[in-house]
């Protein structure tokens, strides 16, 4: 047990802090530590940025479920578009209506977060 805590403190905690710090964008969308704000295309297309809860996903899946395929572990490395999601790529590999809710116009606000005042 002590070994597990030690590994988290030296490996996991700094990574969570880094992901949390990278996740706070200037778009006005804020989350908790570990959330990632994805706004490469959203604001340009007049849509709220995506607020991805890394911690929520990490509690259910191991890192290798998403990294390095389909998501490269580097900020701004994944150029995700709605066309990609419609083709079943990136998030839509799991968000397909069978594993998790499907990506589509009826679930926009699930991912595209409202700005925090």
PyMOL commands that set and color helices and strands:
alter all, ss='L'
color gray80, all
select helices_A, chain A and resi 2-23+43-45+54-58+63-65+82-86+90-93+105-111
alter helices_A, ss='H'
color red, helices_A
select strands_A, chain A and resi 35-38+50-53
alter strands_A, ss='S'
color yellow, strands_A
deselect
rebuild
show_as cartoon
